[in-house]
Amino acid sequence: MKKNIIYSFAIFAFGFVVLTSCTKDKEPAVTMSGIFTGSFEGEYEENTVLESDGYQVLVTALNDNKVTIAGPDFENFDVLVTSNGINVEPVSQADPYLLDFIFISDENKLKFTYNKGINTAEFIGVR
């Protein structure tokens, strides 16, 4: 009887570890959420901004695989993302204005280029 309880507990513990480790890979938006600080170059509503460091961008998870990218000097935009190894990338180029986007997990680095007509935003920063 005691042996069955120990086996049951071991199987439960193993299953829990597997489920929790898989959950991270299935929630790339949650993984990359936070405030990123770095350099920014852009133009928004005819105002040009060039910040070599200290510019902040907020990444908010809308669900497990969609984020909103927000900053004071560009139009907020949403990105559908997926994990690709340790990195998070857009699922597809469904948004024609998003030219470049990647989150490098082991460096906590975010890089994107968004260009919508005369409004542009280029950012690279870390969390």
ROVO-586676 format. One record per atom (N, C-alpha, C): x, y, z; residue in one letter. Coordinates in steps of 0.1 Angstrom, whole numbers, plus 5000, padded with zeros to 4 digits. Layout:
N
XYZa
...
***
This chain:
127
500849885000m
500050005000m
500950135000m
501950135009k
502850245010k
503550264997k
503950154990k
504650154978k
503750214967k
502550184967n
501550244957n
501450394958n
501450444971i
501350584973i
502650654969i
503750594971i
505050654967i
505050664951i
504650554945y
504650554930y
503650654925y
502450664931s
501450764926s
502050904928s
502650934939f
503251064941f
504351094931f
505150994928a
506251014919a
505751044905a
504650974901i
504050994888i
503451134887i
502751174898f
502151304899f
503251414898f
504251394905a
505351494905a
505951514891a
506251394885f
506851394871f
505851464862f
504551434862g
503551494854g
503451644856g
503551684868f
503451834872f
504651904866f
505851844867v
507051914862v
506951924846v
506551814840v
506351814825v
505351924821v
504251934828l
503152034824l
503652174826l
504352204837t
504752334840t
505852374831t
506752284827s
507852324818s
507252344804s
506252274800c
505652294786c
504852414786c
504252454797t
503452574797t
504252704793t
505452714797k
506252834793k
506352844778k
506652724772d
506752734757d
505452764750d
504352734757k
503052764751k
502552904754k
503352984762e
502953114765e
503953214762e
504353234749p
505453324746p
505153464749p
503853504748a
503453644751a
503653674766a
503353584775v
503553604789v
505053604792v
505853524785t
507353524787t
507953654784t
507453724774m
508153844770m
507553974776m
506453964784s
505854084789s
506754154799s
506654294798g
507454374807g
507854504801g
508654584808i
509154704803i
510554684798i
510754734786f
512054724779f
512654864778f
513954874781t
514655004780t
515754994770t
515855094761g
516855094751g
516855214742g
517355194730s
517455304720s
516255304711s
515855424706f
514655434698f
514955544687f
514455514675e
514455614665e
513155604658e
512455714656g
511155714650g
510655854647g
509555844639e
508755964636e
507255934637e
506556014645y
505155994648y
504456134647y
503456144639e
502656264637e
503556384635e
504556364626e
505456464622e
506456514632e
506656434643n
507656464653n
508656354653n
509956394652t
511056304651t
511656284665t
511856154669v
512456124682v
513656034679v
514756074686l
515955994686l
516455984700l
516455864705e
516855844719e
517855734719e
519055764724s
520155664723s
520055564734s
519555604746d
519355504756d
518255564766d
517655474773g
516655514783g
515255524778g
514955484765y
513655494760y
512955364764y
511655374769q
510955264774q
509755224765q
509655094764v
508555034756v
507954924765v
506554924765l
505854834774l
505254724765l
505554594769v
505054484762v
504054414771v
502754404767t
501654354775t
501054234768t
500954124775a
500354004770a
498854014769a
498254004757l
496854004755l
496253864758l
496953764755n
496653624758n
497953544757n
497953414756d
499153334756d
500153364745d
499553404733n
500453424722n
500253554714n
499653654721k
499553784714k
499853894724k
500753994719v
501154104727v
500854234721v
500754334730t
500654474725t
501954544728t
502454614718i
503754694720i
503254834721i
503654904732a
503255044734a
504455134738a
504455254733g
505455354736g
504855484734g
505455594739p
504955724738p
505055794724p
505955744716d
506255814703d
505955724691d
505055624692f
504655554681f
503255494683f
502555454673e
501255394674e
501355254679e
500655224690n
500655094696n
500254994685n
500854874686f
500454764677f
500454634684f
499754534678d
499654404684d
500454304675d
501054204681v
501754104674v
501353964679v
501053874670l
500853734673l
502153664672l
502553604684v
503953554685v
503953404688v
505053344686t
505253204689t
506753184694t
506953074702s
508353044706s
509052974694s
510253004692n
511052934682n
512352904689n
512452794696g
513652764704g
513552854717g
514552934719i
514553024730i
514053154727i
513853184714n
513353314709n
511953324707n
511353444707v
509953464704v
509853544691v
509153504681e
509053564668e
507553584664e
507353664654p
505953674650p
505553544643p
504253514644v
503753394638v
503753404623v
503353514618s
503453534603s
503553684601s
503753724589q
503853864585q
502453914581q
501453884589a
500153934586a
500054084587a
500854144595d
500854294596d
501954344587d
501454414576p
502454454566p
503354574571p
503054634582y
503754744587y
504954694597y
504854574602l
505854514610l
506954454602l
508054524601l
509154484592l
510154384599l
510354404612d
511354324619d
510854314634d
510854194639f
510454174653f
511054044659f
511754054670i
512253934677i
512553964692i
512253864700f
512553874714f
513553764717f
514753794722i
515753694725i
515753664740i
515153554743s
514953524757s
516153524766s
517253454762d
518353444771d
519053574773d
518853674765e
519353814767e
518353914771e
517053864772n
515953954775n
515954084766n
516154054753k
516354164744k
515154164734k
514654284731l
513554304722l
514054394711l
513754354698k
514054444687k
512854444677k
512454564673f
511454564663f
511654694654f
511054684642t
510954794632t
509554794628t
508854904630y
507454924626y
507355044617y
506855034605n
506755144595n
505355154589n
504655254593k
503355274587k
503255414581k
503555414568g
503555544561g
504755634566g
504355754570i
505355844575i
505655814590i
504855734596n
505155694610n
506055574611n
507155594618t
508155484619t
508555464633t
509055344636a
509555314649a
510555204648a
511755234653e
512855134654e
513355124668e
513255014675f
513655004689f
514554874691f
515454894700i
516254774705i
516554804719i
516154704728g
516354734742g
516254604750g
516454614763v
516554494772v
515554524783v
515154414790r
514254414801r
515054414814r
***
